[in-house]
Amino acid sequence: MRAQEITFLNLIQGEKQFQVPLYQRTYSWGKEQLERLWEDVGELVEQHRAGERAAPHFLGSVVLAPGQIQAGGVQKWLVVDGQQRLTTLMLAFTALRDQLKEAGDPRGAERVHRQILVNEYQEALDHYRLLPTQADRQAFTACIGSAPQAGGGGNIGLAYRFFLGALAEGQEAADSKDWLESVENVLKGLLSIVEITAESGDNVYRIFESINNTGVGLSQSDLLRNYVFMLLPQRGERVYRELWLPMQQSLGPKNLELLVWLDLVVRGHYKTKQSEIYREQQKRLQPLAGDEEALQREIAQLSERAQRFLRIVEPSREQSPPLREALERLTAWGGQTHYPLALHLLDLVDAGSRSPEDAAEALLYVESYLARRLICQTPTAGINRIFMEAPKDLEIDRPAAEAVRRFLSGKRRRWPSDEELQSAIRSKPFYWSGRPPQRAFILRRLEESYSPSEPVDFAKASLSVEHVLPQKPAQAWFDLLSDETEENQSPQELHDLLVHTLGNLTLTGDNSKLSNHPFQRKQQILDSSALRMNLEIASSERWGRTEIMARADRLCERAVQLWPGPIGGVRPAGEESSSWTELRAALVAMPSGAWTAYGDIAELIGSHPVPVGAYLSANPTVFGAYRVLNSEGKVSAGFRWAEGSDRLPPREVLESEGVRFDRYGRAHSSQRLSAAELATLLGKDVTPQTEYDPLPDGENTEVAARFRDQLLEHRPETVTGVTAALDFWRRQGGHLDYGRHDEASCYLMLDAGTSAHPHLMWPMVLYPVSGTVEVVFQYLKDRAPFDDTEQRRELLRRLNEVDGIDLPEAKLELRPSFPLQAFAAQGEAVCAALDWFIHTAALDLARRA
């Protein structure tokens, strides 16, 4: 085998084709890996545009083996390892090509297409420079060929849409014609790959096995330790015993690695990635080689910093009460975003240059920054970098608190003002913000702001977030809301705009008791609560839009007092609202073959259908704007393409992507993406009532009876078919679980693991009252073998063969549903699909055994 470091452009140049063997997994990069790569690309683009000399970014290795050479044809190479990187970069170039065309640069688009993506003079499959596995091939070639289906469901479509969105946002932010050119130069020439080429006759499968079955390698901190003590031949044993080993034992491996990285960041090396710790620390310490005393001082300083770091991760170690409380709140918030700034502040406190009280106030501003951004649903992109830059950019001639507040108030750091905070509390779906512990943190802090004489012990209380206006309300709630609807607004639409807002949410330990009962019953339960915010809700005579908005305003007053805002208190001129940023992100996240409505977008971003429509009319070049229809599923009469566009009418474009329309011009409802589904595609933590939440063993008999009773009462025509299907599921080795909500949902459970390693999964959930069956692709995608998109697609295909079931492929990452009636008319056909599901899981278990 031979190896050489090479740029991506040089790797793929020439008449060649890279073929991914069938034994390799399908393309599996998700949003996290894509964001990490794009962050690296973005830094290189900035350096390139600034005229700085940028070192190539090392992506990793690609192992190739020679394939067939056809006379007059292309050189074939088998991709033994590295297909994820190759596929990702090809999709990035595909999106770049399409963005260049959109930006009015057809020559640039053609250049990228011919130079990178295809073998121009070859036909059929030889035309493509990369040929993925058969499972990914159709989705990949759709992107390369600019087919209407480009950007569909699955990871290939996700990556293509991700890069389209990132390029569009980046170009708009840069506001410069040469920005895309810089991206092209970076992708071609500043991404470094080690090309490892096997010899003809080598066993490529054995090579693949050896690469992918390696043991646990050395961590970055292991490498650093080995390097440092190699430079301490005389003092090494004592330094290790007295300094390094105690530090290593007190922190543990993961926190030690984190500390060594934070040590670099606090010193000003804020661009250092955690994968580059060893190289950067080695570069910093190399001048001290030969001076063991100086090296010992360095390790002593790191050991001291370790003790400060422990006070951040374990705030009970902090001696100052106000500083301890500030650290405890940030620990409760979760995450590591604040670590660089917190460690820098503790450095200042321990050096005696700042007081603990000053540092505590500075950390309150950090808490405010994080809390306000979450409430306002400000995009989190770049937030880690902001806190990594803070130690080097804080003004040193000011108190720490003032310096931190001024820094976080800076341009493009997006610290929401009081006005933005009020608007978000009134309108944005807070229940989809951040992670569940962060949502609970916000509500807990608001409860604490009442300063009750007997505060709740939140550490011991088992509280969860409660919707006062229920997520699935009974008719009485809609009757109440009907008095407050606007013109042409239904009670359901008003409910959707209100239900997840902060004004409608509280904390309770009686979530199951409150359920979707009428407000009068909820009042009785809330009136006995120990939480002041619940007593306040219970004092209302009714609970509709007026009361929710009034409570939102009261909570806003408390939030402003709890979390001080930025200096100046207004959004900088020219800075776009985060709502429109989120709108564009949602449209990019939509797979082809789907549509959504103005009201769905409004619910998602905390707006109203009218301004959403006005924004899209004023910005027709927004990616996917034509996929937003009115509530009936019709193209808005006011929609127009950008002037000079030669695109087909929106309906024809949607039909070419696979959206079906009836004779009245209405798009099929099954292909509509709701606000919750859009939020899921954006990676928001949308916790549905359909989440697997079974009752404890021993209580299922009673709920099983309730399920049958509800089925008999609400869907009597389905009883025979459903009962037969559930019996079939049990005979095939599955079992049933039931949810804990009022509607006794039934989960078709299968344990496809072993007693030592359980592997629970479920293909669907049955709802006897609403009469729907939910197919839980969202959960299956994290469970083998259905983490393979092709397996989920096959399940979808088999179910769609059943009359009455019509699941759109655009929802392979979501939880589409079909009518329970299908069990009545086509029970045997549904069982056939379930039988395939069980058989597929069993084959995977046998393979893993």
Secondary structure in CASP SS format (residue, H / E / C, confidence):
PFRMAT SS
TARGET T0000
AUTHOR 0000-0000-0000
METHOD secondary structure of the structure
MODEL  1
M C 1.00
R E 1.00
A E 1.00
Q E 1.00
E E 1.00
I E 1.00
T E 1.00
F H 1.00
L H 1.00
N H 1.00
L H 1.00
I H 1.00
Q C 1.00
G C 1.00
E C 1.00
K E 1.00
Q E 1.00
F E 1.00
Q E 1.00
V C 1.00
P C 1.00
L C 1.00
Y C 1.00
Q C 1.00
R C 1.00
T C 1.00
Y C 1.00
S C 1.00
W C 1.00
G C 1.00
K H 1.00
E H 1.00
Q H 1.00
L H 1.00
E H 1.00
R H 1.00
L H 1.00
W H 1.00
E H 1.00
D H 1.00
V H 1.00
G H 1.00
E H 1.00
L H 1.00
V H 1.00
E H 1.00
Q H 1.00
H H 1.00
R H 1.00
A C 1.00
G C 1.00
E C 1.00
R C 1.00
A C 1.00
A C 1.00
P C 1.00
H E 1.00
F E 1.00
L E 1.00
G E 1.00
S E 1.00
V E 1.00
V E 1.00
L E 1.00
A E 1.00
P E 1.00
G E 1.00
Q E 1.00
I E 1.00
Q C 1.00
A C 1.00
G C 1.00
G C 1.00
V C 1.00
Q E 1.00
K E 1.00
W E 1.00
L E 1.00
V E 1.00
V E 1.00
D E 1.00
G C 1.00
Q H 1.00
Q H 1.00
R H 1.00
L H 1.00
T H 1.00
T H 1.00
L H 1.00
M H 1.00
L H 1.00
A H 1.00
F H 1.00
T H 1.00
A H 1.00
L H 1.00
R H 1.00
D H 1.00
Q H 1.00
L H 1.00
K H 1.00
E H 1.00
A C 1.00
G C 1.00
D C 1.00
P H 1.00
R H 1.00
G H 1.00
A H 1.00
E H 1.00
R H 1.00
V H 1.00
H H 1.00
R H 1.00
Q H 1.00
I H 1.00
L H 1.00
V E 1.00
N C 1.00
E C 1.00
Y C 1.00
Q C 1.00
E C 1.00
A H 1.00
L H 1.00
D H 1.00
H H 1.00
Y E 1.00
R C 1.00
L E 1.00
L E 1.00
P C 1.00
T C 1.00
Q H 1.00
A H 1.00
D H 1.00
R H 1.00
Q H 1.00
A H 1.00
F H 1.00
T H 1.00
A H 1.00
C H 1.00
I H 1.00
G C 1.00
S C 1.00
A C 1.00
P C 1.00
Q C 1.00
A C 1.00
G C 1.00
G C 1.00
G C 1.00
G H 1.00
N H 1.00
I H 1.00
G H 1.00
L H 1.00
A H 1.00
Y H 1.00
R H 1.00
F H 1.00
F H 1.00
L H 1.00
G H 1.00
A H 1.00
L H 1.00
A H 1.00
E H 1.00
G H 1.00
Q H 1.00
E H 1.00
A H 1.00
A H 1.00
D C 1.00
S C 1.00
K C 1.00
D C 1.00
W H 1.00
L H 1.00
E H 1.00
S H 1.00
V H 1.00
E H 1.00
N H 1.00
V H 1.00
L H 1.00
K H 1.00
G H 1.00
L C 1.00
L E 1.00
S E 1.00
I E 1.00
V E 1.00
E E 1.00
I E 1.00
T E 1.00
A C 1.00
E C 1.00
S C 1.00
G C 1.00
D C 1.00
N C 1.00
V H 1.00
Y H 1.00
R H 1.00
I H 1.00
F H 1.00
E H 1.00
S H 1.00
I H 1.00
N H 1.00
N C 1.00
T C 1.00
G C 1.00
V C 1.00
G C 1.00
L C 1.00
S C 1.00
Q H 1.00
S H 1.00
D H 1.00
L H 1.00
L H 1.00
R H 1.00
N H 1.00
Y H 1.00
V H 1.00
F H 1.00
M H 1.00
L C 1.00
L C 1.00
P C 1.00
Q C 1.00
R C 1.00
G H 1.00
E H 1.00
R H 1.00
V H 1.00
Y H 1.00
R H 1.00
E H 1.00
L H 1.00
W H 1.00
L H 1.00
P H 1.00
M H 1.00
Q H 1.00
Q H 1.00
S H 1.00
L H 1.00
G H 1.00
P H 1.00
K H 1.00
N H 1.00
L H 1.00
E H 1.00
L H 1.00
L H 1.00
V H 1.00
W H 1.00
L H 1.00
D H 1.00
L H 1.00
V H 1.00
V H 1.00
R C 1.00
G C 1.00
H C 1.00
Y C 1.00
K C 1.00
T C 1.00
K C 1.00
Q H 1.00
S H 1.00
E H 1.00
I H 1.00
Y H 1.00
R H 1.00
E H 1.00
Q H 1.00
Q H 1.00
K H 1.00
R H 1.00
L H 1.00
Q H 1.00
P H 1.00
L H 1.00
A C 1.00
G C 1.00
D C 1.00
E H 1.00
E H 1.00
A H 1.00
L H 1.00
Q H 1.00
R H 1.00
E H 1.00
I H 1.00
A H 1.00
Q H 1.00
L H 1.00
S H 1.00
E H 1.00
R H 1.00
A H 1.00
Q H 1.00
R H 1.00
F H 1.00
L H 1.00
R H 1.00
I H 1.00
V H 1.00
E C 1.00
P H 1.00
S H 1.00
R H 1.00
E C 1.00
Q C 1.00
S C 1.00
P H 1.00
P H 1.00
L H 1.00
R H 1.00
E H 1.00
A H 1.00
L H 1.00
E H 1.00
R H 1.00
L H 1.00
T H 1.00
A H 1.00
W H 1.00
G C 1.00
G C 1.00
Q C 1.00
T C 1.00
H C 1.00
Y H 1.00
P H 1.00
L H 1.00
A H 1.00
L H 1.00
H H 1.00
L H 1.00
L H 1.00
D H 1.00
L H 1.00
V H 1.00
D H 1.00
A C 1.00
G C 1.00
S C 1.00
R C 1.00
S C 1.00
P H 1.00
E H 1.00
D H 1.00
A H 1.00
A H 1.00
E H 1.00
A H 1.00
L H 1.00
L H 1.00
Y H 1.00
V H 1.00
E H 1.00
S H 1.00
Y H 1.00
L H 1.00
A H 1.00
R H 1.00
R H 1.00
L H 1.00
I H 1.00
C C 1.00
Q C 1.00
T C 1.00
P C 1.00
T C 1.00
A C 1.00
G C 1.00
I H 1.00
N H 1.00
R H 1.00
I H 1.00
F H 1.00
M H 1.00
E H 1.00
A H 1.00
P H 1.00
K H 1.00
D H 1.00
L C 1.00
E C 1.00
I C 1.00
D C 1.00
R C 1.00
P C 1.00
A H 1.00
A H 1.00
E H 1.00
A H 1.00
V H 1.00
R H 1.00
R H 1.00
F H 1.00
L H 1.00
S C 1.00
G C 1.00
K C 1.00
R C 1.00
R C 1.00
R C 1.00
W C 1.00
P C 1.00
S C 1.00
D H 1.00
E H 1.00
E H 1.00
L H 1.00
Q H 1.00
S H 1.00
A H 1.00
I H 1.00
R H 1.00
S H 1.00
K C 1.00
P C 1.00
F H 1.00
Y H 1.00
W H 1.00
S C 1.00
G C 1.00
R C 1.00
P H 1.00
P H 1.00
Q H 1.00
R H 1.00
A H 1.00
F H 1.00
I H 1.00
L H 1.00
R H 1.00
R H 1.00
L H 1.00
E H 1.00
E H 1.00
S C 1.00
Y C 1.00
S C 1.00
P C 1.00
S C 1.00
E C 1.00
P C 1.00
V C 1.00
D C 1.00
F C 1.00
A C 1.00
K C 1.00
A C 1.00
S C 1.00
L C 1.00
S E 1.00
V E 1.00
E E 1.00
H E 1.00
V C 1.00
L C 1.00
P C 1.00
Q C 1.00
K C 1.00
P C 1.00
A C 1.00
Q H 1.00
A H 1.00
W H 1.00
F H 1.00
D H 1.00
L H 1.00
L H 1.00
S H 1.00
D H 1.00
E H 1.00
T C 1.00
E C 1.00
E C 1.00
N C 1.00
Q C 1.00
S C 1.00
P H 1.00
Q H 1.00
E H 1.00
L H 1.00
H H 1.00
D H 1.00
L H 1.00
L H 1.00
V C 1.00
H C 1.00
T C 1.00
L H 1.00
G H 1.00
N H 1.00
L E 1.00
T E 1.00
L E 1.00
T E 1.00
G C 1.00
D C 1.00
N H 1.00
S H 1.00
K H 1.00
L H 1.00
S C 1.00
N C 1.00
H C 1.00
P C 1.00
F H 1.00
Q H 1.00
R H 1.00
K H 1.00
Q H 1.00
Q H 1.00
I H 1.00
L H 1.00
D C 1.00
S C 1.00
S C 1.00
A C 1.00
L C 1.00
R H 1.00
M H 1.00
N H 1.00
L H 1.00
E H 1.00
I H 1.00
A H 1.00
S C 1.00
S C 1.00
E C 1.00
R C 1.00
W C 1.00
G C 1.00
R H 1.00
T H 1.00
E H 1.00
I H 1.00
M H 1.00
A H 1.00
R H 1.00
A H 1.00
D H 1.00
R H 1.00
L H 1.00
C H 1.00
E H 1.00
R H 1.00
A H 1.00
V H 1.00
Q H 1.00
L H 1.00
W C 1.00
P C 1.00
G C 1.00
P C 1.00
I C 1.00
G C 1.00
G C 1.00
V C 1.00
R C 1.00
P C 1.00
A C 1.00
G C 1.00
E C 1.00
E C 1.00
S C 1.00
S H 1.00
S H 1.00
W H 1.00
T H 1.00
E H 1.00
L H 1.00
R H 1.00
A H 1.00
A H 1.00
L H 1.00
V H 1.00
A H 1.00
M C 1.00
P C 1.00
S C 1.00
G C 1.00
A C 1.00
W E 1.00
T E 1.00
A E 1.00
Y H 1.00
G H 1.00
D H 1.00
I H 1.00
A H 1.00
E H 1.00
L H 1.00
I H 1.00
G C 1.00
S C 1.00
H C 1.00
P H 1.00
V H 1.00
P H 1.00
V H 1.00
G H 1.00
A H 1.00
Y H 1.00
L H 1.00
S H 1.00
A H 1.00
N C 1.00
P C 1.00
T C 1.00
V C 1.00
F C 1.00
G C 1.00
A H 1.00
Y H 1.00
R H 1.00
V E 1.00
L E 1.00
N C 1.00
S C 1.00
E C 1.00
G C 1.00
K C 1.00
V C 1.00
S C 1.00
A C 1.00
G C 1.00
F C 1.00
R C 1.00
W C 1.00
A C 1.00
E C 1.00
G C 1.00
S C 1.00
D C 1.00
R C 1.00
L C 1.00
P C 1.00
P H 1.00
R H 1.00
E H 1.00
V H 1.00
L H 1.00
E H 1.00
S H 1.00
E H 1.00
G C 1.00
V C 1.00
R C 1.00
F E 1.00
D C 1.00
R C 1.00
Y C 1.00
G C 1.00
R C 1.00
A E 1.00
H C 1.00
S H 1.00
S H 1.00
Q H 1.00
R E 1.00
L C 1.00
S C 1.00
A H 1.00
A H 1.00
E H 1.00
L H 1.00
A H 1.00
T H 1.00
L H 1.00
L C 1.00
G C 1.00
K C 1.00
D C 1.00
V C 1.00
T C 1.00
P C 1.00
Q C 1.00
T C 1.00
E C 1.00
Y C 1.00
D C 1.00
P E 1.00
L C 1.00
P C 1.00
D C 1.00
G C 1.00
E C 1.00
N H 1.00
T H 1.00
E H 1.00
V H 1.00
A H 1.00
A H 1.00
R H 1.00
F H 1.00
R H 1.00
D H 1.00
Q H 1.00
L H 1.00
L H 1.00
E H 1.00
H H 1.00
R C 1.00
P H 1.00
E H 1.00
T H 1.00
V H 1.00
T H 1.00
G H 1.00
V H 1.00
T H 1.00
A H 1.00
A H 1.00
L H 1.00
D H 1.00
F H 1.00
W H 1.00
R H 1.00
R H 1.00
Q C 1.00
G C 1.00
G C 1.00
H E 1.00
L E 1.00
D E 1.00
Y E 1.00
G E 1.00
R C 1.00
H C 1.00
D C 1.00
E C 1.00
A C 1.00
S C 1.00
C E 1.00
Y E 1.00
L E 1.00
M E 1.00
L E 1.00
D E 1.00
A C 1.00
G C 1.00
T C 1.00
S C 1.00
A C 1.00
H C 1.00
P C 1.00
H C 1.00
L E 1.00
M E 1.00
W C 1.00
P C 1.00
M E 1.00
V E 1.00
L E 1.00
Y E 1.00
P C 1.00
V C 1.00
S C 1.00
G C 1.00
T E 1.00
V E 1.00
E E 1.00
V E 1.00
V C 1.00
F H 1.00
Q H 1.00
Y H 1.00
L H 1.00
K C 1.00
D C 1.00
R C 1.00
A C 1.00
P C 1.00
F C 1.00
D C 1.00
D C 1.00
T H 1.00
E H 1.00
Q H 1.00
R H 1.00
R H 1.00
E H 1.00
L H 1.00
L H 1.00
R H 1.00
R H 1.00
L H 1.00
N H 1.00
E C 1.00
V C 1.00
D C 1.00
G C 1.00
I C 1.00
D C 1.00
L C 1.00
P C 1.00
E H 1.00
A H 1.00
K H 1.00
L C 1.00
E C 1.00
L C 1.00
R C 1.00
P C 1.00
S E 1.00
F E 1.00
P E 1.00
L C 1.00
Q H 1.00
A H 1.00
F H 1.00
A H 1.00
A H 1.00
Q H 1.00
G H 1.00
E H 1.00
A H 1.00
V H 1.00
C H 1.00
A H 1.00
A H 1.00
L H 1.00
D H 1.00
W H 1.00
F H 1.00
I H 1.00
H H 1.00
T H 1.00
A H 1.00
A H 1.00
L H 1.00
D H 1.00
L H 1.00
A H 1.00
R H 1.00
R H 1.00
A C 1.00
END
